[in-house]
Amino acid sequence: MADVWAVLDGHLAQAAELRRALHRQPDLSGDESLTRDLVLRALPAGTPVKVAETGAVLRIGGPGPCVGVRGEMDALPVVERTGVPWSSQNPGVMHACGHDVHLAALVAVALTVEEYGAPVPLLAVLQPREETYPSGAKDIAEHGILDTEECAVMIGAHLQPALPAGVVACVPGGVNASSDEFEIVVTGESGHAAYPHLADDPLLALAEIVVALQSVVSRSVDPMRSAVVGVSSFQAGQAANVVPDVARATGTIRALSSETRALLHERIVAVSENIARAHDCEAVVRITVGEPVLENDPRLVELVATRLAGQGMPVSTDLRSLGADDFSFFSERMPATMMFVGSETDTSLHTATFLPTDADLRAVARALLAGYLGGAALVADGSGGA
């Protein structure tokens, strides 16, 4: 019987055609039904289970504990400028993050597992809404379908042009940050700008809060831990001669540990409320909780990295990022590994000219197959857990 890696190579031409079809027909977050159906038609025959509104899961193989492989389906509101014949035909929408490649690679791996007859089933997880809230991964994780399907391990891979082509980052522990958003609304007393002593200026209070927040990470967080508190918007007032009564700012909170995340939430509230109070104003802080820290299981990472190295794929153990991915909702429930795969393109993610190559598709497919094989070994050893 052919080597499993050779079987995978035999499905790559079909996967490349699927990738082009997906790229030509991108769907925005929450509207991925056409993408889902296109991918389901390319997967091995089976009975898919619809989940998370526009998502689905499909088991390849028999009963028992299985290895989940995630593929994100949504595109971005970007006007494409690649110029390829298979550019987006959906105006203002583009696969600018590589999700078309991830999906096509998942199909190649699923077809390989079916043909090769691997003993551990594979669960193809077609996930909506990776790019927006509410998170599609969170909906799938909370739905109960992963328990019903006895999904014991979850595997994911994401193109990352910051890495050299063909290199796969497979790193234990926290590799992507938790991601939360905050809004600070400061209320004061409006008045004439010529008589500031008769007003309680929320703009000044909020300006001091924004400056003070820049020291939260440097003075409250262990310098050996990574974190970001960033203010990205500030709105107050409409007239040059009027002290406004309300000022508002929003921003992001990133952390690579749950302890740091909780500390940042606490400090943002305390700093905002106390500075506002010093100006006879009131601050209300609203924190929207997003993705948790994405934690790669060390046992699974070792199993996967061994298989990558066995195929001559360079493995990096350095890449960590304060970016976020809702794959973390899977990693907090079961052993999971997210890999980052280098790309031949030198264009950044989420840009109008981002265009991975067929070689990048092969690299992602090989990474996912290594992930599946490592996960299968973990399941066979009885170490996986739903």
Beta strands, then each sheet from edge to edge (+ up, - down):
strand 1: 49-51
strand 2: 55-60
strand 3: 66-72
strand 4: 122-127
strand 5: 151-159
strand 6: 168-169
strand 7: 173-176
strand 8: 178-187
strand 9: 191-192
strand 10: 227-236
strand 11: 242-243
strand 12: 246-255
strand 13: 282-291
strand 14: 294-296
strand 15: 315-316
strand 16: 336-341
sheet 1: 1+ 2- 4+ 3+ 5+ 16+ 6- 15-
sheet 2: 7+ 14-
sheet 3: 10+ 12- 8+ 13-
sheet 4: 9+ 11-
end
